[in-house]
Amino acid sequence: MEIAIIADDTKKELLTEFCIAYRGILGKHTICATSTTGKYIADATGLEIERVMAGSQGGAEQIAQRIAYNEIDLLIFFRGTRMNREVSEVENDLLRLCDTYTVPVATNIATAEILVMALERGDLDWRKLINPERGK
């Protein structure tokens, strides 16, 4: 499966800890992440991570394009949670695209854990039906 990972600056440490805890499962899949998030995770876990541009330089948009082209099977997107924080258009686009293309998405650690455990059990194998070429 193709997993995309994005984290707000305030959530990078939490996401890295999550990836350390689940590196055994995540390591069985292909992972891409925005540049800084990918570096944090790769350095802490040893996982091989394809790094796209930094979020501030268009990395989230690159991941959004991959979702639109059905190249992502799961999105882990730890968003910022500060009060009065304006939700960006890119965030809305990512979530809308996940809804449009039936891509499971986790925006917090609880949902991420559920999805990663489902991934391990094979509960997300239905994604291979959507794009059988990648399922081989």
OpenMM code with the backbone's topology and positions (N, CA, C; nanometers):
from openmm import Vec3, app, unit

residues = "MET GLU ILE ALA ILE ILE ALA ASP ASP THR LYS LYS GLU LEU LEU THR GLU PHE CYS ILE ALA TYR ARG GLY ILE LEU GLY LYS HIS THR ILE CYS ALA THR SER THR THR GLY LYS TYR ILE ALA ASP ALA THR GLY LEU GLU ILE GLU ARG VAL MET ALA GLY SER GLN GLY GLY ALA GLU GLN ILE ALA GLN ARG ILE ALA TYR ASN GLU ILE ASP LEU LEU ILE PHE PHE ARG GLY THR ARG MET ASN ARG GLU VAL SER GLU VAL GLU ASN ASP LEU LEU ARG LEU CYS ASP THR TYR THR VAL PRO VAL ALA THR ASN ILE ALA THR ALA GLU ILE LEU VAL MET ALA LEU GLU ARG GLY ASP LEU ASP TRP ARG LYS LEU ILE ASN PRO GLU ARG GLY LYS".split()
positions = [
    Vec3(0.0839, -0.1182, 0.0000),
    Vec3(0.0000, 0.0000, 0.0000),
    Vec3(0.0889, 0.1252, 0.0000),
    Vec3(0.0340, 0.2307, -0.0525),
    Vec3(0.1016, 0.3601, -0.0602),
    Vec3(0.0460, 0.4497, 0.0503),
    Vec3(0.1320, 0.4887, 0.1425),
    Vec3(0.0912, 0.5713, 0.2563),
    Vec3(0.1554, 0.7088, 0.2423),
    Vec3(0.0747, 0.8136, 0.2558),
    Vec3(0.1258, 0.9506, 0.2563),
    Vec3(0.1152, 1.0042, 0.3988),
    Vec3(0.2184, 1.0782, 0.4387),
    Vec3(0.2234, 1.1310, 0.5756),
    Vec3(0.2551, 1.2800, 0.5718),
    Vec3(0.1744, 1.3555, 0.6457),
    Vec3(0.1929, 1.5006, 0.6589),
    Vec3(0.1690, 1.5359, 0.8048),
    Vec3(0.2470, 1.6308, 0.8572),
    Vec3(0.2238, 1.6762, 0.9949),
    Vec3(0.2500, 1.8249, 1.0059),
    Vec3(0.1603, 1.8925, 1.0746),
    Vec3(0.1819, 2.0314, 1.1126),
    Vec3(0.3064, 2.0366, 1.2013),
    Vec3(0.3741, 2.1505, 1.2031),
    Vec3(0.4950, 2.1641, 1.2854),
    Vec3(0.4706, 2.1259, 1.4309),
    Vec3(0.3523, 2.1560, 1.4814),
    Vec3(0.3221, 2.1259, 1.6216),
    Vec3(0.2935, 1.9782, 1.6451),
    Vec3(0.2826, 1.8993, 1.5385),
    Vec3(0.2482, 1.7569, 1.5503),
    Vec3(0.3587, 1.6635, 1.5018),
    Vec3(0.4716, 1.7183, 1.4565),
    Vec3(0.5783, 1.6343, 1.4017),
    Vec3(0.6345, 1.5366, 1.5049),
    Vec3(0.6536, 1.5818, 1.6273),
    Vec3(0.7080, 1.4938, 1.7306),
    Vec3(0.6108, 1.3801, 1.7616),
    Vec3(0.4832, 1.4111, 1.7748),
    Vec3(0.3823, 1.3090, 1.8013),
    Vec3(0.3767, 1.2078, 1.6874),
    Vec3(0.3786, 1.2561, 1.5648),
    Vec3(0.3736, 1.1667, 1.4503),
    Vec3(0.4989, 1.0798, 1.4434),
    Vec3(0.6122, 1.1362, 1.4756),
    Vec3(0.7367, 1.0581, 1.4766),
    Vec3(0.7290, 0.9476, 1.5813),
    Vec3(0.6790, 0.9789, 1.6980),
    Vec3(0.6624, 0.8769, 1.8021),
    Vec3(0.5660, 0.7678, 1.7565),
    Vec3(0.4604, 0.8064, 1.6890),
    Vec3(0.3658, 0.7099, 1.6342),
    Vec3(0.4365, 0.6168, 1.5354),
    Vec3(0.5166, 0.6743, 1.4476),
    Vec3(0.5865, 0.5944, 1.3472),
    Vec3(0.6915, 0.5030, 1.4103),
    Vec3(0.7529, 0.5463, 1.5190),
    Vec3(0.8453, 0.4582, 1.5915),
    Vec3(0.7679, 0.3377, 1.6446),
    Vec3(0.6535, 0.3631, 1.7045),
    Vec3(0.5735, 0.2555, 1.7627),
    Vec3(0.5240, 0.1568, 1.6570),
    Vec3(0.4947, 0.2047, 1.5379),
    Vec3(0.4368, 0.1198, 1.4335),
    Vec3(0.5300, 0.0983, 1.3146),
    Vec3(0.6593, 0.1146, 1.3349),
    Vec3(0.7524, 0.1012, 1.2229),
    Vec3(0.7500, -0.0379, 1.1615),
    Vec3(0.7211, -0.1399, 1.2413),
    Vec3(0.7128, -0.2757, 1.1878),
    Vec3(0.6039, -0.2901, 1.0839),
    Vec3(0.4922, -0.2273, 1.1060),
    Vec3(0.3813, -0.2305, 1.0106),
    Vec3(0.4088, -0.1355, 0.8949),
    Vec3(0.4487, -0.0129, 0.9261),
    Vec3(0.4726, 0.0872, 0.8221),
    Vec3(0.5827, 0.0442, 0.7262),
    Vec3(0.6821, -0.0283, 0.7776),
    Vec3(0.7944, -0.0714, 0.6953),
    Vec3(0.7574, -0.1703, 0.5863),
    Vec3(0.6399, -0.2279, 0.5924),
    Vec3(0.5925, -0.3213, 0.4903),
    Vec3(0.5282, -0.2502, 0.3718),
    Vec3(0.5215, -0.1189, 0.3795),
    Vec3(0.4499, -0.0413, 0.2788),
    Vec3(0.5389, 0.0692, 0.2240),
    Vec3(0.4937, 0.1320, 0.1172),
    Vec3(0.5654, 0.2436, 0.0570),
    Vec3(0.5150, 0.3720, 0.1211),
    Vec3(0.6073, 0.4545, 0.1661),
    Vec3(0.5697, 0.5769, 0.2377),
    Vec3(0.6270, 0.6985, 0.1659),
    Vec3(0.5445, 0.8002, 0.1516),
    Vec3(0.5933, 0.9308, 0.1086),
    Vec3(0.5479, 1.0319, 0.2129),
    Vec3(0.6244, 1.1370, 0.2260),
    Vec3(0.5924, 1.2398, 0.3250),
    Vec3(0.6465, 1.3731, 0.2775),
    Vec3(0.5897, 1.4781, 0.3340),
    Vec3(0.6474, 1.6091, 0.3076),
    Vec3(0.7899, 1.6086, 0.3644),
    Vec3(0.8743, 1.6923, 0.3124),
    Vec3(1.0188, 1.6853, 0.3354),
    Vec3(1.0609, 1.6826, 0.4819),
    Vec3(1.0216, 1.7816, 0.5578),
    Vec3(1.0664, 1.7890, 0.6970),
    Vec3(1.0084, 1.6753, 0.7795),
    Vec3(0.8811, 1.6471, 0.7612),
    Vec3(0.8178, 1.5359, 0.8322),
    Vec3(0.8869, 1.4052, 0.7958),
    Vec3(0.9136, 1.3851, 0.6696),
    Vec3(0.9816, 1.2644, 0.6249),
    Vec3(1.1190, 1.2494, 0.6843),
    Vec3(1.1915, 1.3599, 0.6963),
    Vec3(1.3251, 1.3544, 0.7565),
    Vec3(1.3168, 1.3150, 0.9034),
    Vec3(1.2259, 1.3755, 0.9777),
    Vec3(1.2079, 1.3402, 1.1191),
    Vec3(1.1816, 1.1904, 1.1334),
    Vec3(1.0877, 1.1412, 1.0539),
    Vec3(1.0474, 1.0011, 1.0660),
    Vec3(1.1603, 0.9073, 1.0237),
    Vec3(1.2231, 0.9370, 0.9110),
    Vec3(1.3321, 0.8511, 0.8620),
    Vec3(1.4473, 0.8470, 0.9619),
    Vec3(1.4846, 0.9621, 1.0155),
    Vec3(1.5950, 0.9678, 1.1121),
    Vec3(1.5632, 0.8885, 1.2387),
    Vec3(1.4377, 0.8945, 1.2825),
    Vec3(1.3991, 0.8290, 1.4085),
    Vec3(1.3717, 0.6799, 1.3927),
    Vec3(1.3287, 0.6381, 1.2733),
    Vec3(1.2827, 0.5002, 1.2567),
    Vec3(1.3697, 0.4152, 1.1654),
    Vec3(1.4440, 0.4802, 1.0776),
    Vec3(1.5187, 0.4058, 0.9768),
    Vec3(1.4324, 0.3620, 0.8598),
    Vec3(1.3055, 0.4029, 0.8586),
    Vec3(1.2171, 0.3691, 0.7478),
    Vec3(1.2608, 0.4419, 0.6213),
    Vec3(1.2422, 0.3759, 0.5075),
    Vec3(1.2691, 0.4401, 0.3801),
    Vec3(1.1478, 0.5238, 0.3432),
    Vec3(1.1691, 0.6527, 0.3260),
    Vec3(1.0583, 0.7445, 0.2993),
    Vec3(1.0926, 0.8318, 0.1794),
    Vec3(1.0038, 0.8316, 0.0826),
    Vec3(1.0190, 0.9236, -0.0297),
    Vec3(0.9750, 1.0605, 0.0194),
    Vec3(1.0632, 1.1566, 0.0057),
    Vec3(1.0305, 1.2911, 0.0534),
    Vec3(0.9954, 1.3806, -0.0646),
    Vec3(0.8749, 1.4393, -0.0579),
    Vec3(0.8345, 1.5396, -0.1555),
    Vec3(0.8758, 1.6757, -0.0987),
    Vec3(0.8368, 1.7816, -0.1614),
    Vec3(0.8733, 1.9148, -0.1129),
    Vec3(0.8162, 1.9384, 0.0275),
    Vec3(0.8717, 2.0358, 0.0939),
    Vec3(0.8182, 2.0753, 0.2246),
    Vec3(0.6751, 2.1256, 0.2057),
    Vec3(0.5955, 2.1119, 0.3105),
    Vec3(0.4558, 2.1556, 0.3023),
    Vec3(0.4430, 2.3002, 0.2598),
    Vec3(0.5287, 2.3862, 0.3119),
    Vec3(0.5228, 2.5288, 0.2790),
    Vec3(0.5663, 2.5584, 0.1358),
    Vec3(0.6301, 2.4607, 0.0719),
    Vec3(0.6776, 2.4793, -0.0654),
    Vec3(0.5954, 2.4011, -0.1670),
    Vec3(0.4847, 2.3433, -0.1232),
    Vec3(0.3974, 2.2735, -0.2158),
    Vec3(0.3920, 2.1224, -0.1979),
    Vec3(0.4532, 2.0702, -0.0927),
    Vec3(0.4528, 1.9260, -0.0704),
    Vec3(0.3142, 1.8686, -0.0484),
    Vec3(0.2306, 1.9403, 0.0252),
    Vec3(0.0936, 1.8928, 0.0475),
    Vec3(0.0168, 1.8890, -0.0846),
    Vec3(0.0424, 1.9845, -0.1715),
    Vec3(-0.0213, 1.9846, -0.3029),
    Vec3(0.0262, 1.8662, -0.3860),
    Vec3(0.1560, 1.8305, -0.3740),
    Vec3(0.2064, 1.7134, -0.4457),
    Vec3(0.1337, 1.5870, -0.4001),
    Vec3(0.1143, 1.5751, -0.2711),
    Vec3(0.0425, 1.4592, -0.2186),
    Vec3(-0.1034, 1.4623, -0.2638),
    Vec3(-0.1638, 1.5804, -0.2662),
    Vec3(-0.3013, 1.5931, -0.3147),
    Vec3(-0.3118, 1.5450, -0.4596),
    Vec3(-0.2143, 1.5781, -0.5416),
    Vec3(-0.2158, 1.5321, -0.6808),
    Vec3(-0.2070, 1.3803, -0.6877),
    Vec3(-0.1260, 1.3212, -0.6020),
    Vec3(-0.1147, 1.1748, -0.6011),
    Vec3(-0.2460, 1.1097, -0.5594),
    Vec3(-0.3148, 1.1737, -0.4672),
    Vec3(-0.4466, 1.1216, -0.4276),
    Vec3(-0.5408, 1.1277, -0.5471),
    Vec3(-0.5408, 1.2399, -0.6176),
    Vec3(-0.6288, 1.2574, -0.7328),
    Vec3(-0.5972, 1.1581, -0.8442),
    Vec3(-0.4727, 1.1147, -0.8554),
    Vec3(-0.4334, 1.0160, -0.9559),
    Vec3(-0.4357, 0.8733, -0.9014),
    Vec3(-0.4993, 0.8559, -0.7854),
    Vec3(-0.5167, 0.7249, -0.7233),
    Vec3(-0.3838, 0.6559, -0.6937),
    Vec3(-0.2860, 0.7323, -0.6500),
    Vec3(-0.1549, 0.6781, -0.6174),
    Vec3(-0.1323, 0.6679, -0.4674),
    Vec3(-0.2299, 0.7061, -0.3872),
    Vec3(-0.2204, 0.7001, -0.2412),
    Vec3(-0.3362, 0.6155, -0.1892),
    Vec3(-0.3045, 0.5226, -0.0978),
    Vec3(-0.4066, 0.4346, -0.0410),
    Vec3(-0.4474, 0.4742, 0.1006),
    Vec3(-0.3651, 0.5510, 0.1679),
    Vec3(-0.3908, 0.5901, 0.3062),
    Vec3(-0.3179, 0.7209, 0.3339),
    Vec3(-0.3871, 0.8151, 0.3956),
    Vec3(-0.3259, 0.9430, 0.4327),
    Vec3(-0.3275, 0.9573, 0.5836),
    Vec3(-0.2106, 0.9827, 0.6406),
    Vec3(-0.1992, 1.0183, 0.7817),
    Vec3(-0.1612, 1.1662, 0.7831),
    Vec3(-0.2509, 1.2477, 0.8348),
    Vec3(-0.2373, 1.3934, 0.8246),
    Vec3(-0.2668, 1.4544, 0.9614),
    Vec3(-0.1634, 1.4708, 1.0420),
    Vec3(-0.1797, 1.5299, 1.1748),
    Vec3(-0.1807, 1.6813, 1.1603),
    Vec3(-0.2996, 1.7372, 1.1684),
    Vec3(-0.3184, 1.8806, 1.1487),
    Vec3(-0.2957, 1.9572, 1.2778),
    Vec3(-0.2677, 2.0852, 1.2634),
    Vec3(-0.2560, 2.1726, 1.3793),
    Vec3(-0.3903, 2.1887, 1.4473),
    Vec3(-0.3876, 2.2075, 1.5790),
    Vec3(-0.5131, 2.2157, 1.6541),
    Vec3(-0.5258, 2.3427, 1.7381),
    Vec3(-0.4415, 2.4395, 1.7114),
    Vec3(-0.4503, 2.5641, 1.7880),
    Vec3(-0.5848, 2.6318, 1.7652),
    Vec3(-0.6368, 2.6906, 1.8716),
    Vec3(-0.7622, 2.7652, 1.8606),
    Vec3(-0.7420, 2.8838, 1.7666),
    Vec3(-0.8462, 2.9214, 1.6985),
    Vec3(-0.8447, 3.0358, 1.6065),
    Vec3(-0.7486, 3.0174, 1.4900),
    Vec3(-0.7044, 2.8938, 1.4662),
    Vec3(-0.6163, 2.8663, 1.3537),
    Vec3(-0.7017, 2.8575, 1.2278),
    Vec3(-0.6592, 2.9267, 1.1269),
    Vec3(-0.7327, 2.9239, 1.0016),
    Vec3(-0.6986, 2.7956, 0.9256),
    Vec3(-0.7995, 2.7245, 0.8815),
    Vec3(-0.7782, 2.6022, 0.8042),
    Vec3(-0.7450, 2.6431, 0.6613),
    Vec3(-0.6341, 2.5909, 0.6110),
    Vec3(-0.5896, 2.6315, 0.4782),
    Vec3(-0.6707, 2.5631, 0.3691),
    Vec3(-0.6669, 2.6227, 0.2542),
    Vec3(-0.7350, 2.5659, 0.1380),
    Vec3(-0.6742, 2.4303, 0.1021),
    Vec3(-0.5440, 2.4164, 0.1204),
    Vec3(-0.4765, 2.2899, 0.0913),
    Vec3(-0.5289, 2.1791, 0.1825),
    Vec3(-0.5465, 2.2082, 0.3106),
    Vec3(-0.6018, 2.1098, 0.4041),
    Vec3(-0.7405, 2.0662, 0.3587),
    Vec3(-0.8233, 2.1620, 0.3255),
    Vec3(-0.9580, 2.1293, 0.2783),
    Vec3(-0.9532, 2.0457, 0.1510),
    Vec3(-0.8626, 2.0801, 0.0597),
    Vec3(-0.8500, 2.0042, -0.0648),
    Vec3(-0.8073, 1.8602, -0.0373),
    Vec3(-0.7108, 1.8420, 0.0524),
    Vec3(-0.6653, 1.7063, 0.0855),
    Vec3(-0.7810, 1.6214, 0.1388),
    Vec3(-0.8555, 1.6766, 0.2314),
    Vec3(-0.9667, 1.6016, 0.2904),
    Vec3(-1.0775, 1.5765, 0.1885),
    Vec3(-1.1057, 1.6755, 0.1045),
    Vec3(-1.2077, 1.6593, 0.0001),
    Vec3(-1.1653, 1.5516, -0.0986),
    Vec3(-1.0385, 1.5515, -0.1381),
    Vec3(-0.9894, 1.4504, -0.2315),
    Vec3(-0.9955, 1.3108, -0.1711),
    Vec3(-0.9643, 1.2995, -0.0430),
    Vec3(-0.9754, 1.1685, 0.0232),
    Vec3(-1.1199, 1.1204, 0.0217),
    Vec3(-1.2134, 1.2104, 0.0437),
    Vec3(-1.3546, 1.1741, 0.0363),
    Vec3(-1.3939, 1.1358, -0.1065),
    Vec3(-1.3484, 1.2133, -0.2013),
    Vec3(-1.3833, 1.1901, -0.3413),
    Vec3(-1.3295, 1.0569, -0.3920),
    Vec3(-1.2053, 1.0248, -0.3574),
    Vec3(-1.1397, 0.9051, -0.4101),
    Vec3(-1.1346, 0.7896, -0.3109),
    Vec3(-1.2139, 0.7991, -0.2054),
    Vec3(-1.2279, 0.6918, -0.1065),
    Vec3(-1.0925, 0.6495, -0.0499),
    Vec3(-1.0172, 0.7468, -0.0039),
    Vec3(-0.8880, 0.7211, 0.0594),
    Vec3(-0.9058, 0.7383, 0.2104),
    Vec3(-0.8823, 0.6326, 0.2878),
    Vec3(-0.8914, 0.6464, 0.4333),
    Vec3(-0.7911, 0.7511, 0.4822),
    Vec3(-0.8345, 0.8341, 0.5769),
    Vec3(-0.7491, 0.9413, 0.6269),
    Vec3(-0.7587, 0.9480, 0.7789),
    Vec3(-0.6438, 0.9675, 0.8420),
    Vec3(-0.6385, 0.9866, 0.9869),
    Vec3(-0.5861, 1.1263, 1.0136),
    Vec3(-0.6570, 1.2008, 1.0964),
    Vec3(-0.6121, 1.3357, 1.1302),
    Vec3(-0.5667, 1.3458, 1.2759),
    Vec3(-0.5669, 1.2328, 1.3463),
    Vec3(-0.5195, 1.2327, 1.4847),
    Vec3(-0.4643, 1.0944, 1.5167),
    Vec3(-0.3965, 1.0829, 1.6291),
    Vec3(-0.3268, 0.9590, 1.6623),
    Vec3(-0.4223, 0.8421, 1.6848),
    Vec3(-0.5407, 0.8662, 1.7385),
    Vec3(-0.6359, 0.7583, 1.7626),
    Vec3(-0.6807, 0.6949, 1.6309),
    Vec3(-0.7171, 0.7780, 1.5353),
    Vec3(-0.7605, 0.7264, 1.4058),
    Vec3(-0.6440, 0.6644, 1.3299),
    Vec3(-0.5265, 0.7230, 1.3429),
    Vec3(-0.4085, 0.6659, 1.2763),
    Vec3(-0.3816, 0.5249, 1.3277),
    Vec3(-0.3936, 0.5054, 1.4569),
    Vec3(-0.3707, 0.3723, 1.5130),
    Vec3(-0.4736, 0.2726, 1.4601),
    Vec3(-0.5975, 0.3122, 1.4548),
    Vec3(-0.7032, 0.2247, 1.4017),
    Vec3(-0.6727, 0.1865, 1.2571),
    Vec3(-0.6359, 0.2843, 1.1752),
    Vec3(-0.6100, 0.2562, 1.0345),
    Vec3(-0.4851, 0.1713, 1.0145),
    Vec3(-0.3811, 0.1953, 1.0917),
    Vec3(-0.2593, 0.1158, 1.0771),
    Vec3(-0.2826, -0.0283, 1.1216),
    Vec3(-0.3597, -0.0463, 1.2259),
    Vec3(-0.3933, -0.1824, 1.2692),
    Vec3(-0.4821, -0.2510, 1.1642),
    Vec3(-0.5735, -0.1779, 1.1041),
    Vec3(-0.6567, -0.2324, 0.9968),
    Vec3(-0.5703, -0.2695, 0.8761),
    Vec3(-0.4733, -0.1869, 0.8472),
    Vec3(-0.3798, -0.2138, 0.7387),
    Vec3(-0.3062, -0.3455, 0.7636),
    Vec3(-0.2619, -0.3675, 0.8855),
    Vec3(-0.1902, -0.4893, 0.9218),
    Vec3(-0.2801, -0.6135, 0.9093),
    Vec3(-0.4057, -0.6001, 0.9452),
    Vec3(-0.4991, -0.7128, 0.9376),
    Vec3(-0.5448, -0.7419, 0.7951),
    Vec3(-0.5197, -0.6498, 0.7038),
    Vec3(-0.5658, -0.6673, 0.5664),
    Vec3(-0.7013, -0.6051, 0.5400),
    Vec3(-0.7519, -0.5305, 0.6361),
    Vec3(-0.8834, -0.4694, 0.6213),
    Vec3(-0.8891, -0.3635, 0.5106),
    Vec3(-0.7740, -0.3138, 0.4683),
    Vec3(-0.7716, -0.2115, 0.3641),
    Vec3(-0.7326, -0.2688, 0.2284),
    Vec3(-0.7274, -0.4003, 0.2173),
    Vec3(-0.6906, -0.4630, 0.0902),
    Vec3(-0.7890, -0.4308, -0.0215),
    Vec3(-0.9100, -0.3879, 0.0125),
    Vec3(-1.0053, -0.3468, -0.0898),
    Vec3(-0.9498, -0.2346, -0.1765),
    Vec3(-0.8533, -0.1591, -0.1250),
    Vec3(-0.7919, -0.0516, -0.2048),
    Vec3(-0.7233, -0.1091, -0.3286),
    Vec3(-0.6759, -0.2345, -0.3216),
    Vec3(-0.6110, -0.2979, -0.4364),
    Vec3(-0.7089, -0.3161, -0.5519),
    Vec3(-0.8374, -0.3251, -0.5212),
    Vec3(-0.9379, -0.3378, -0.6265),
    Vec3(-0.9531, -0.2074, -0.7050),
    Vec3(-0.9283, -0.0967, -0.6379),
    Vec3(-0.9420, 0.0338, -0.7017),
    Vec3(-0.8303, 0.0547, -0.8040),
    Vec3(-0.7124, 0.0047, -0.7732),
    Vec3(-0.5997, 0.0157, -0.8654),
    Vec3(-0.5241, -0.1171, -0.8654),
    Vec3(-0.5727, -0.2166, -0.9401),
    Vec3(-0.5128, -0.3506, -0.9359),
    Vec3(-0.3682, -0.3564, -0.9827),
    Vec3(-0.3236, -0.2643, -1.0641),
    Vec3(-0.1838, -0.2647, -1.1107),
    Vec3(-0.0862, -0.2477, -0.9944),
    Vec3(-0.1233, -0.1652, -0.8957),
    Vec3(-0.0360, -0.1427, -0.7801),
    Vec3(-0.0469, -0.2566, -0.6804),
    Vec3(-0.1559, -0.3323, -0.6844),
    Vec3(-0.1778, -0.4396, -0.5892),
    Vec3(-0.0939, -0.5628, -0.6136),
    Vec3(-0.0218, -0.5676, -0.7244),
    Vec3(0.0574, -0.6861, -0.7587),
    Vec3(0.1851, -0.6934, -0.6808),
] * unit.nanometer
topology = app.Topology()
chain = topology.addChain("A")
for resn in residues:
    res = topology.addResidue(resn, chain)
    for name in ("N", "CA", "C"):
        topology.addAtom(name, app.Element.getBySymbol(name[0]), res)
